[in-house]
């Protein structure tokens, strides 16, 4: 595929058949075809896996049966192990791509981009209701992503070596449900993201069927969890924290201290002096 290289697509799924097949069809309908498509099933019930295998039989998509983890990051990494491509694209099983999505992103790669994202059309109850992001600048740095996650998972095209360099998709239990954001922060600490403002993905926004709507996920708000994971990862790499990372560390300390005080585990005014 000239200087652009080959593209592999990872689609994690759990207890979805029709939606997953629709996602695969949107990948196969691209104006620039990917070299590999991997559907990674996160331990669905035997009837679901059998139905999915039957629907995908004879096509180019490979179905990988992974043990149940309940962690999208671990399932995506399972799919990654099957890819032998220069580029990786992610697509959630309830989302779909517009036909020219990969072509537009690979054109950006020809210009030197190593990580490319796009805007998305928000789909609620089967109907489009605007875009996921109000605006998307052409470049995103770490400072931009610390303020807000502007990288939509199903829109990502990233060079495989860049993803491997940050440890693939974040997979600690802390970031379950926000593993994508935690990963994009890591990437942004080493590379700038190229962003296409057009909505080239249909993003299904149905919290009732998303891990983000679960009670368990509500224990740790996603942004804070992703920040904590990022700071821990940066320390593990031994790299000196740059200004945005120093600011983030200070913000985290204040937020965690405030949270602890609200829960009554620390006095709000600090220790008393002796009499």
N, C-alpha and C positions, 0 to 999 in steps of 0.2 A: 504494500500500500504506500509506495514511495517513501519519502522521509517521514511520513506521519506514523508509520508503524501500525501494528495490529491492535485490535481492541477486544478485550474480554469483558463480558457483562455478568455480574452476580446479582441474582434475584433471591433474597431470602423469603421463606414463606412458612406459614403454620396454619393448618386447617383451612386452607383456601384452595379451591380448584378453579372455579370460573374466573375469579379475579387474576389468579396467577397465569392462567392461559391467555387472558387478555393482555397482561403485561408482556408476556413472551411474544405475542403477535405484534405488539407495537415495536418491539426490538427487531423482529424479523422484517418489519415493514420499513426499516430505515433506508434512506437513499444511499447511504454508505453502510454496507453490511459488516457486522462484527465478525471476528474470526471464531470466537467461542461464546456460548451462552450457557451459564450454569445456574440451575435452580437448586438452591440449598434448602431442604426441608428440615425444620427444627423439631423432629420427633412427632409429627402428626400421627393421628390414629391410622391403623392399617387400612380401613376403607378409604380414607382421604388419600393416602399415599398410592394405593392401587388405582384410584380414579385419576389421580394426577399423572401417574406413569402411563396409563392408557391414553390419556389425552395428548401427552407429549411424545408418544411412541412414533417412530419413523421420522421425527423432525430433528433438527440440529441441536436442540437444547438438551443438555445433560442433566438428569435428575440425580442429586446427591442426597442420600439419606443420612442425616446427622442425628446423634443422640439428643434428646430433649435438653435444652439449656435455658430457655426462656430469656436468652440474651441475644439481641440482634447482632451485636458486635461479634460474638463468637460464631454465629451462623455465617456472617459475611466472611470471616476469616476462613471458615471451613470451605466456602466456595472459592476463595482466593487460592487455596492449595491446588485446585484443579486447573488454574489458568496458566498458560504459557504465552503471555502476550505482553507487549510493551506498555499498553494502556489498560486501565481498569475503569469501568463505569458501573455505578450502582443504581438499582431500580427497586423500590419497594413493591411488593406483590400486589398492592391495591392501586398503584399509580401506573400511568402510561406515558410514553414519549410521543411527541410530535414527529412526523416522518423525517424532518431535516435536522433533528437534534444533533446527532453525531457528526453529520457533515459540517454543521456550523462550528462545532467545537474543535474538530480537527483542523479547520481552517485557522482557528486561533492558535492551535498548536504549531502550525506552519510558521506563525509569527513569533514563536519562541515560548509560548505558554507551556507550563508543566502541570498546572492544576486549573481546571476550567469549570465554572458553574453557571447556571442560568436562573432566570426567574421562572415562575410556574403559575399556571392558572389554577385557582382554588375551586374544587368541586365539592359542593355540599348537597346532600340528598339527591345526587345525580345531576345537579345543575351547576353551571359555572357562575361564580359570584366574585368576579374580579381576580386580582393577582395576589399571590402569597405575600410578596414584598411590595411596598409602595414605591420604592426606588432601589436601584442597584447600580453603584458606581462601577466604572470599567475595571478598577483594580481594588482589591481588598487586602489590607495588611493586618498584622496582629492587633493593632490598636482598634481597627474597625470591628474585628470579630469579638474582641473582649467586651465591647459595648453591646453587641447584639449578634446573634448567629444569623448571618445573611447567606449561608451556604446550604441550599436545600439538598438533602441527601440524594434524592432521585435525579438530581440534575448534574451530579458530579462526574467529570471525566478527569482522571489523574494518572500521571505516569507511574508505572508500577514501581520503579526504583525509588521514587519520591515517597510512596506509601510504605514500602519496606523500610526506608530509612527512619521512619518515625514509629516503627514497631507494628505496622499494619493498623487495623482498626482497634481502637481502645476497647479493652474487654474486661476490665475489672468490674466487680459487681456494683461498685459505687456509681458507675456511669451507665448502668443498665437503663435504657430508654433515652439517654442523651449521648450515647457513645459516638454518634456522628459528629456532634459539636465538639466533643473532647478531641476527636481526631483532627478536625479541621483547624483547631487551635494549634495543635502540634505542627501541622503542615505550615501554617502561617508564620510560625516562629523561624522558618527557614526559607520560605518562598512566598512570593505574592500570588494571590489568586487572581486569575483573569475572569471577569464576570460579563456575561452577555445579558442585557436587560430584557430581551424578549422572553415571554413565557413559552418555553419549549417542552414543558412537562405539564401533564394534568395531575395535580396533587389532590388526592381524596382526603378531605378533612372531616373525619368521623371519629371524634374522641371516644365514643362508646366501644369501638373495636380496636383502639390503639393502646399500646402499652402505656402511653403517656396519660391515659385516662384512668389508670388503675390506682387503687388505694395505696398499693405498695410503692409505686413510683412517687406518690405525693409526699413520702417521708423525706425525700431530699430534692428540693427544686432543681430542675435540670441545669440551669445556668451556674448555680453555686457548685453543684457536683462536678460539672465539667471544668470549672476553674480550679477546684481542688486537685482534680486528676492532673490537670496541666502543670500546676506548680510542682506537684510531686514528681511528675515525669521529668521536668526540667532539672530538678535537683538530682534525680537519678542519673541523668546524662552527664552531670558534672559541669554543665555550661554555666557561665556567669549570667546572672539575670540582667537583662537590659531594662531600660526605663519603663516601657509598658508592663513588663513582668514584675518589676519592683512595685509599681503602682497597684497592680492587681493583687499582689501579696498583701499589701497594706489594706486594701479594700476588703479582702477576705478576712483578715484578722479582725477588722472592725465589725464586719457582718456576723462572724461567728460569735464574737464577744456579745454583741447586741442580742443575738438569738439565745445565748446562754442566760443572759440576764432576764429576758422575757419569760423563760421557762423556770425562773426562780432558783437557778443553781448557783448563782453568784450574786452578791450584793450589788446594787446599782451604783453605789457611790464609792466602792472600794473598801479596803479594810479600815477598821477604826483605830485611832491612836490609843495607846495605853493611857490610863489615868494616873 
